[in-house]
Amino acid sequence: MPSVAVLCNPASGRVRGRLQSIRELGRSIAGDNYIEVEGAALDGPAVSDMLARRPDLLVVVGGDGTLHGVLGHVFATENAANTPSILAVPAGTTNMSALDLGVRGNPAQVLARLRSRMEQQGGMALPAVSRPVLKVLRSGLPPLCGMFFGAGIIARGVGYFASHVRDRGITGEAASGLVVARFLGALLGPDRNGLAAPVTAQVEGLPGMTGCRSYVAILATVLDRLLLGMRPYWGTGSGPLHVTAVQAGPARLYRSLWPLLRGQGAALRVEDGYASANLESFSVELQGSFVIDGQNYASHDAPISVGIAGQLSFLRP
């Protein structure tokens, strides 16, 4: 039987109201290797101590931000040689990564399914998918690891979600839909609050986008599907990073928006302000913040390198 560790973020949106059942299920699966960690404590020693026990499977019960925090520990130098398989349980307000990885159901249902299959099949016989993990490097700071990087309107959308939507108790893609609708309205119509204001950035490594320019959005992801089924990348190349940039004031935005969001932008041209490619890495120097898996970070106007930390096996119970 493989060794299992379960980390639960009790502050996650879909854990509230289910914490007791999640706690009981987690302890029945992992015993003393069940811990609860939230907020700033994700950067502390609790996660590293758990990984030091070298579990075969690490179950992360939380949202995109919780998974992001854990992945940073998984790919830390002291843990890199002993990376566990990961089960991302969709327990946050948004769960873009877990849903793209094929995990469905509320947290208690997923854990109950895992426990049943471990009892019947020995656990590691569960279906799995291998995925790369994104890494962001900033000079003098620890690497940041996750599944999605965004800047411009994307970073503002995350801030808007935190201040206007999260506390309403709306979770899942309904919450995401509210934010997307608000920002599409700002992008296509009057933008009285500056929600769609461009960000100044210099991108290196994305064909067609050189020099300092104004961008509506810059994104990179290792996921196949984003929130609401969006796939805003269509470029060629064999790299694991789907990278897209849209300049400020792109041509024919009304007509281009649907193919852009659905990954059908092969006819969109760099000279009109649209670029997309599959890359191994790229760098960006921007004036403003950026996000990784829903967590905001200051850029400090310094170059940021975006690449791949490594591969992980993600389970689907």
Sequence and secondary structure as in RCSB ss.txt:
>XXXX:A:sequence
MPSVAVLCNPASGRVRGRLQSIRELGRSIAGDNYIEVEGAALDGPAVSDMLARRPDLLVVVGGDGTLHGVLGHVF
ATENAANTPSILAVPAGTTNMSALDLGVRGNPAQVLARLRSRMEQQGGMALPAVSRPVLKVLRSGLPPLCGMFFG
AGIIARGVGYFASHVRDRGITGEAASGLVVARFLGALLGPDRNGLAAPVTAQVEGLPGMTGCRSYVAILATVLDR
LLLGMRPYWGTGSGPLHVTAVQAGPARLYRSLWPLLRGQGAALRVEDGYASANLESFSVELQGSFVIDGQNYASH
DAPISVGIAGQLSFLRP
>XXXX:A:secstr
   EEEEE TTSTTTTTTHHHHHHHHHHHHGGGEEE  GGGGGSHHHHHHHHT  SEEEEEE HHHHHHHHHHHT
STTTGGG  EEEEEE SS  HHHHHTT  S HHHHHHHHHHHHHHH STTS EEEEEEEEEEETTS  EEESEEE
EEHHHHHHHHIIIIIGGGT  HHHHHHHHHHHHHHHHHS  TT TT  EEEEEESSTT  SEEEEEEEEEES S 
 GGG       SS SEEEEEEESS TTHHHHHHHHHTT  TT  GGGTEEEEEES EEEEESSEEEETTEEEE T
T  EEEEEEEEEEEE  
